[in-house]
Amino acid sequence: MAHREGAWEGVGMERTIIHVDMDAYFASIEQRDAPIYRGKPLVVCHSDDLSSYRGVVAASSYEAREFGVKSGMSVLEAKLRLPNAAYISGNYDKYLYNTRRLINICEGYSDALEVYSIDEAFLDITQTARFFGSARDIAMRLQNDIHHKLRLSCSVGVAPNKLMAKMASELRKPGGLTVIRPDDLPELLAPMPVDSIPGVGRCMRKHLNATGVITIGHLADLPVKLLRTKFGIIGEILHRAAHGIDDSPVVPTYKGMEVKSFGQSMSLGSGSTEVEYLCDVLLGLCDGATRRMRKDGYVGKTVTLYMCFGRLFGASRRISLGEHTNLPGRVYSAARNLLIELFKEHTLLEMYPVTKVGMSATNLIREDAGWQESIFDVLNGRESNLVATIDALKNKYGDKAVTRCALLGLRGKYRGVARSEIGIF
């Protein structure tokens, strides 16, 4: 049966699932934030060091994929295939921040939202479809919202169940929209390769191919008893998938996704041994992390500092503040003390440049839940008032509208492309 694109014309109570899959997520975020990477092969991995061949590829841009560079591939193999690509260290705090924004957008279409991974989500719009129009209209509107608000591309699949919706989103990447109607099943699946079914990897495909199963149609034709005998319960699941059957619900896991930490990190190119400069970097990171805490309504009690030395090893320290806070002065003071203590404890570390600095605030509670305010915050009302004023200015004119004097000129010292989300650098 030919693939029929289109939506249900009359959306009633028939089950309708949307799958949102962000395109080359990590790489696309970096290309969005750093124009120098746009339109060029980009590989996100563990390090900015061009001489490093360790680790695996976390994500690759579509320009890099044209040369066969894919996520999960070793960095060594990627550099053999594409030595002139840009290889950068991933900023996972930033990616999670964008995922939270993605979730906020999706929440506007359904409260039955399941966050499947950092770059994927399922929405059950069965109950909410009547407020937005046809299934295709809803998917287009959601896709446009993500494009305009995040400036990122996504592929969207619409189908009667989660399995088909996920398969639909894979059919037209990047930036595609595919709708599979109930009447399209199971004939639509028959000519597809058997590994088009999510979960059927290289190993399972080899086992199936060895028994003559090349397409999903071949799999559908096999007796379920034979599949159960050969593969156990997995065989029965495969047989149902081959017929487009999936009864698994969209579980609103996002409701249980409590924020555990707010943090930021920054790679420093070839590194630095200047404590004063590292403290300036740390100040910017603390400013950015605490601003996000205030925007999301959280206060934290524990501060953690992390530093990577010479791209060889890392060290971390943490300290409890005693009381909760989201003011940058308190968080930075604690983080700075940790940095200085770390150098004092390990004089050998002075031999290696610091190539990455990161911090986080944990042990969080909601600001509106009631908490014991720090005596330091009470006595220093000036900082609270100043921070509130700065937040108001940034909310109105953008995050780069106000910068601390201590951070002026820091951008010039940093050799590389800044990837801090909150625009401190």
C-alpha positions as CSV (number, residue, x, y, z in Angstrom):
1,M,0.0,0.0,0.0
2,A,1.4,3.4,-0.9
3,H,2.3,5.7,1.9
4,R,-0.6,8.1,2.4
5,E,0.4,11.4,4.0
6,G,-2.2,13.3,5.8
7,A,-4.1,13.6,9.0
8,W,-7.4,12.4,10.4
9,E,-9.9,14.8,9.0
10,G,-12.2,14.5,11.9
11,V,-10.4,14.0,15.2
12,G,-12.6,12.3,17.6
13,M,-11.7,10.0,20.5
14,E,-9.4,7.8,18.3
15,R,-6.0,7.5,20.0
16,T,-3.5,9.9,18.5
17,I,0.1,10.1,19.5
18,I,2.8,12.6,18.5
19,H,6.5,11.8,18.7
20,V,8.9,14.8,18.6
21,D,12.5,14.0,17.7
22,M,15.1,16.8,17.7
23,D,17.4,16.8,14.7
24,A,21.2,16.3,15.5
25,Y,20.3,17.9,18.9
26,F,23.7,18.7,20.5
27,A,25.3,19.7,17.3
28,S,22.3,21.8,16.2
29,I,22.4,23.7,19.6
30,E,26.1,24.5,19.1
31,Q,25.5,25.6,15.5
32,R,22.7,27.8,16.7
33,D,24.8,29.5,19.4
34,A,28.1,29.8,17.4
35,P,27.7,31.0,13.8
36,I,31.2,29.9,13.0
37,Y,29.9,26.3,13.1
38,R,26.9,26.7,10.8
39,G,26.9,24.9,7.5
40,K,30.1,23.1,8.5
41,P,30.9,19.6,9.7
42,L,30.7,19.6,13.5
43,V,31.3,16.8,16.0
44,V,30.4,17.0,19.6
45,C,32.5,14.7,21.8
46,H,34.4,14.9,25.2
47,S,37.1,17.3,24.3
48,D,38.1,20.4,22.3
49,D,41.7,19.1,22.0
50,L,42.5,18.5,18.4
51,S,45.2,16.1,19.3
52,S,42.9,13.8,21.3
53,Y,41.6,10.6,19.8
54,R,39.9,9.3,23.0
55,G,36.2,8.9,23.6
56,V,33.1,8.5,21.3
57,V,31.0,10.9,19.3
58,A,28.1,12.2,21.2
59,A,26.5,13.9,18.2
60,S,27.4,15.0,14.7
61,S,25.9,17.7,12.4
62,Y,24.2,16.6,9.2
63,E,27.2,18.1,7.3
64,A,29.4,15.6,9.2
65,R,27.0,12.7,8.7
66,E,27.5,13.0,4.9
67,F,31.0,11.6,5.6
68,G,29.7,8.7,7.7
69,V,30.4,10.3,11.1
70,K,27.6,9.2,13.5
71,S,27.0,9.2,17.2
72,G,28.5,6.3,19.1
73,M,31.4,6.1,16.7
74,S,34.9,6.4,18.2
75,V,36.6,9.8,17.9
76,L,39.5,8.0,16.3
77,E,37.4,6.6,13.5
78,A,35.6,9.9,13.1
79,K,38.9,11.8,12.7
80,L,40.1,9.3,10.2
81,R,37.0,9.8,8.1
82,L,36.7,13.6,8.7
83,P,40.0,15.1,10.0
84,N,39.0,18.7,9.2
85,A,35.7,18.9,11.1
86,A,35.3,21.0,14.2
87,Y,35.6,18.7,17.3
88,I,34.2,20.3,20.4
89,S,33.4,19.3,24.0
90,G,29.7,18.9,24.8
91,N,28.0,21.3,27.2
92,Y,25.4,19.0,28.7
93,D,24.1,21.6,31.2
94,K,23.1,23.7,28.2
95,Y,21.5,20.8,26.4
96,L,19.4,20.0,29.5
97,Y,18.4,23.6,29.7
98,N,17.1,23.5,26.1
99,T,15.3,20.2,26.9
100,R,13.5,21.9,29.7
101,R,12.4,24.6,27.3
102,L,11.3,22.0,24.8
103,I,9.2,20.3,27.6
104,N,7.5,23.7,28.4
105,I,6.5,24.1,24.7
106,C,5.1,20.5,24.5
107,E,3.1,21.0,27.7
108,G,1.0,23.6,25.9
109,Y,-0.4,20.8,23.7
110,S,-1.1,18.0,26.2
111,D,-0.5,17.2,29.8
112,A,0.0,13.5,28.8
113,L,3.7,14.1,28.0
114,E,6.4,11.5,28.2
115,V,10.0,12.6,28.0
116,Y,11.6,9.6,26.2
117,S,15.1,10.9,26.2
118,I,17.0,14.2,26.2
119,D,15.9,14.9,22.6
120,E,12.7,13.0,22.3
121,A,9.1,13.2,23.7
122,F,5.8,11.6,23.2
123,L,2.5,13.5,23.4
124,D,-1.0,11.8,23.7
125,I,-3.3,14.4,22.1
126,T,-6.4,12.2,22.1
127,Q,-8.1,14.3,24.7
128,T,-6.7,17.7,23.6
129,A,-6.9,17.4,19.8
130,R,-10.3,19.0,19.5
131,F,-8.9,22.3,20.8
132,F,-6.3,22.6,18.0
133,G,-7.7,21.0,14.9
134,S,-6.6,18.0,12.9
135,A,-3.7,15.8,13.9
136,R,-1.6,17.2,11.1
137,D,-2.4,20.8,12.1
138,I,-1.4,20.1,15.7
139,A,1.9,18.6,14.6
140,M,2.7,21.5,12.3
141,R,1.9,24.0,15.0
142,L,4.0,22.2,17.5
143,Q,6.9,21.9,15.0
144,N,6.7,25.7,14.2
145,D,6.6,26.6,17.9
146,I,9.8,24.6,18.5
147,H,11.5,26.3,15.5
148,H,10.6,29.8,16.5
149,K,11.1,29.6,20.3
150,L,14.2,27.4,20.3
151,R,15.5,28.1,16.8
152,L,16.0,24.3,16.4
153,S,14.8,21.8,13.9
154,C,12.8,18.7,14.8
155,S,11.1,15.8,13.0
156,V,7.6,14.9,14.0
157,G,5.6,11.7,13.6
158,V,1.9,11.3,14.2
159,A,0.3,7.8,14.5
160,P,-2.3,5.8,16.4
161,N,0.4,4.5,18.9
162,K,3.8,5.2,20.3
163,L,5.7,2.7,18.2
164,M,4.2,4.0,14.9
165,A,4.7,7.6,15.9
166,K,8.4,7.0,16.6
167,M,8.8,5.2,13.2
168,A,7.0,8.0,11.5
169,S,9.3,10.7,12.8
170,E,12.3,8.8,11.4
171,L,10.9,8.7,7.8
172,R,11.6,12.3,6.8
173,K,14.6,13.6,8.8
174,P,15.6,16.4,9.3
175,G,12.7,18.7,9.7
176,G,10.1,16.3,8.4
177,L,6.4,15.7,9.4
178,T,4.9,12.3,8.7
179,V,1.3,11.2,9.6
180,I,0.4,7.5,9.6
181,R,-3.3,6.9,9.7
182,P,-4.9,3.8,11.2
183,D,-5.9,2.7,7.7
184,D,-2.3,2.7,6.6
185,L,-1.5,-0.3,8.8
186,P,-0.1,-2.8,8.5
187,E,0.5,-2.6,4.7
188,L,2.6,0.5,5.1
189,L,5.2,-1.4,7.2
190,A,5.6,-4.4,5.0
191,P,8.4,-3.2,2.6
192,M,10.4,-1.5,5.3
193,P,13.7,-3.2,6.5
194,V,13.2,-5.1,9.7
195,D,15.6,-2.9,11.6
196,S,13.2,0.0,11.1
197,I,11.4,-1.3,14.2
198,P,12.8,0.6,17.2
199,G,14.8,-1.8,19.3
200,V,15.9,-4.0,16.5
201,G,19.6,-3.4,16.4
202,R,22.4,-4.9,14.4
203,C,22.6,-8.1,16.3
204,M,18.8,-8.8,16.2
205,R,18.8,-8.0,12.5
206,K,21.4,-10.6,11.8
207,H,19.5,-13.2,13.6
208,L,16.3,-12.3,11.8
209,N,18.1,-12.1,8.4
210,A,19.5,-15.5,9.0
211,T,16.0,-16.9,9.2
212,G,15.0,-15.2,5.9
213,V,13.4,-12.2,7.6
214,I,14.5,-9.1,5.7
215,T,11.5,-6.8,5.8
216,I,8.8,-6.1,8.3
217,G,6.4,-7.9,6.0
218,H,8.4,-11.1,6.3
219,L,8.3,-10.8,10.1
220,A,4.6,-10.3,10.1
221,D,4.1,-13.5,8.0
222,L,5.9,-15.7,10.5
223,P,3.7,-17.6,13.0
224,V,3.9,-16.0,16.4
225,K,4.5,-19.4,18.0
226,L,7.7,-19.8,16.0
227,L,8.9,-16.3,17.0
228,R,8.1,-17.0,20.6
229,T,10.0,-20.3,20.5
230,K,13.1,-18.7,19.0
231,F,13.2,-15.3,20.8
232,G,10.9,-15.8,23.8
233,I,8.7,-12.9,24.8
234,I,10.7,-10.6,22.5
235,G,9.4,-12.7,19.6
236,E,5.8,-12.0,20.5
237,I,6.6,-8.3,20.9
238,L,8.2,-8.2,17.4
239,H,5.2,-10.0,15.9
240,R,2.9,-7.3,17.3
241,A,5.2,-4.5,16.1
242,A,5.3,-6.0,12.6
243,H,1.5,-5.5,12.5
244,G,1.7,-2.0,13.9
245,I,0.2,-3.0,17.3
246,D,1.4,-1.2,20.4
247,D,-0.8,-0.7,23.5
248,S,1.8,1.0,25.7
249,P,0.5,4.2,27.2
250,V,2.1,7.6,27.2
251,V,3.4,7.8,30.8
252,P,3.7,11.5,31.9
253,T,7.2,11.0,33.4
254,Y,7.9,14.7,33.2
255,K,5.8,15.2,36.3
256,G,8.4,13.2,38.3
257,M,11.4,14.9,36.7
258,E,12.4,17.1,39.6
259,V,15.3,19.4,39.0
260,K,18.3,18.0,40.9
261,S,20.9,20.7,40.2
262,F,21.7,23.9,38.4
263,G,25.2,24.1,37.0
264,Q,27.3,25.5,34.3
265,S,30.7,24.7,32.9
266,M,33.2,26.2,30.5
267,S,36.0,24.7,28.4
268,L,39.1,26.9,28.4
269,G,40.8,25.9,25.2
270,S,44.5,25.1,25.9
271,G,43.9,25.9,29.6
272,S,45.1,28.4,32.2
273,T,47.1,28.4,35.5
274,E,46.1,31.9,36.5
275,V,44.0,31.6,39.7
276,E,42.6,35.2,39.2
277,Y,41.4,34.4,35.7
278,L,39.9,31.1,36.8
279,C,38.0,32.9,39.6
280,D,36.7,35.4,37.0
281,V,35.4,32.4,34.9
282,L,33.9,30.9,38.0
283,L,32.1,34.1,38.9
284,G,30.5,34.1,35.5
285,L,29.4,30.6,35.9
286,C,27.9,31.2,39.3
287,D,26.1,34.3,37.9
288,G,24.5,32.2,35.1
289,A,23.5,29.2,37.3
290,T,22.0,31.3,40.1
291,R,20.1,33.4,37.5
292,R,18.5,30.2,36.2
293,M,17.7,29.2,39.8
294,R,15.8,32.4,40.4
295,K,14.0,32.2,37.0
296,D,12.8,28.7,37.8
297,G,12.1,29.4,41.5
298,Y,14.7,27.3,43.3
299,V,17.2,27.8,46.1
300,G,20.2,25.5,46.8
301,K,22.2,24.6,49.8
302,T,25.3,22.7,48.4
303,V,27.9,24.1,46.0
304,T,30.1,21.8,44.0
305,L,33.3,22.8,42.1
306,Y,34.8,20.7,39.3
307,M,38.0,21.3,37.4
308,C,39.7,19.4,34.6
309,F,43.5,19.6,34.5
310,G,45.5,19.3,31.3
311,R,42.7,17.1,29.8
312,L,44.2,14.3,31.9
313,F,42.3,14.1,35.1
314,G,39.7,16.0,37.1
315,A,39.0,16.9,40.7
316,S,35.9,18.1,42.5
317,R,35.0,19.6,45.9
318,R,31.7,20.4,47.5
319,I,30.6,22.4,50.5
320,S,27.3,23.0,52.3
321,L,26.3,26.6,52.8
322,G,24.3,25.9,55.9
323,E,21.2,27.6,54.5
324,H,19.5,27.8,51.1
325,T,20.2,30.6,48.7
326,N,20.1,31.6,45.0
327,L,22.2,34.8,45.3
328,P,25.4,34.7,43.2
329,G,27.6,36.3,45.9
330,R,27.0,33.5,48.4
331,V,27.4,30.7,45.8
332,Y,30.5,32.3,44.2
333,S,32.2,32.9,47.6
334,A,31.8,29.2,48.5
335,A,33.0,28.0,45.0
336,R,36.0,30.4,45.1
337,N,37.1,29.1,48.4
338,L,36.9,25.5,47.1
339,L,39.0,26.5,44.1
340,I,41.7,28.1,46.2
341,E,41.7,25.2,48.7
342,L,42.0,22.7,45.8
343,F,45.2,24.4,44.7
344,K,46.6,24.5,48.2
345,E,45.9,20.8,48.8
346,H,47.5,19.6,45.6
347,T,50.5,21.7,44.6
348,L,51.2,19.2,41.8
349,L,48.1,20.4,40.1
350,E,49.8,23.7,39.4
351,M,51.9,21.9,36.8
352,Y,48.8,21.3,34.7
353,P,46.7,24.0,33.1
354,V,43.0,24.0,34.0
355,T,41.2,23.1,30.8
356,K,37.6,23.1,32.1
357,V,35.8,24.7,35.1
358,G,32.4,23.8,36.2
359,M,30.1,24.4,39.2
360,S,26.7,23.4,40.4
361,A,24.2,24.1,43.1
362,T,22.4,21.1,44.5
363,N,20.3,20.1,47.5
364,L,17.5,22.2,46.0
365,I,14.0,23.1,47.3
366,R,11.3,25.3,45.7
367,E,11.6,28.9,46.7
368,D,7.9,29.0,47.4
369,A,8.0,25.9,49.7
370,G,9.2,27.9,52.7
371,W,12.9,27.9,53.8
372,Q,15.2,29.4,56.4
373,E,16.9,32.4,54.8
374,S,20.6,32.8,55.4
375,I,21.6,35.4,57.9
376,F,24.2,36.5,55.3
377,D,21.4,37.1,52.8
378,V,19.3,39.0,55.4
379,L,22.1,41.3,56.4
380,N,23.2,41.9,52.9
381,G,19.9,43.1,51.5
382,R,21.8,45.2,49.1
383,E,22.8,42.2,47.0
384,S,19.2,40.9,47.0
385,N,17.9,44.3,45.7
386,L,20.7,44.6,43.2
387,V,20.1,41.1,41.8
388,A,16.4,41.7,41.5
389,T,17.1,44.9,39.5
390,I,19.6,43.2,37.3
391,D,17.1,40.3,36.7
392,A,14.5,42.8,35.7
393,L,16.8,44.5,33.2
394,K,17.9,41.2,31.7
395,N,14.3,40.0,31.4
396,K,13.4,43.1,29.5
397,Y,16.6,43.7,27.4
398,G,18.2,40.3,27.2
399,D,20.8,38.4,29.3
400,K,23.7,40.3,27.9
401,A,22.3,43.7,28.8
402,V,24.2,43.8,32.1
403,T,27.7,42.4,32.8
404,R,29.8,42.6,36.0
405,C,32.8,44.8,35.7
406,A,35.0,41.9,36.9
407,L,33.9,40.1,33.7
408,L,34.7,42.8,31.2
409,G,37.5,41.8,29.0
410,L,37.2,38.1,30.0
411,R,35.9,37.2,26.6
412,G,39.1,38.5,25.0
413,K,41.2,36.2,27.3
414,Y,39.2,33.2,26.4
415,R,40.6,31.5,23.3
416,G,37.8,29.5,21.7
417,V,34.1,29.8,21.2
418,A,32.1,30.4,24.3
419,R,29.2,28.1,24.8
420,S,27.7,29.3,28.1
421,E,23.9,29.4,27.7
422,I,23.1,32.4,29.8
423,G,25.3,34.9,27.9
424,I,27.7,35.8,30.7
425,F,30.7,35.4,28.4
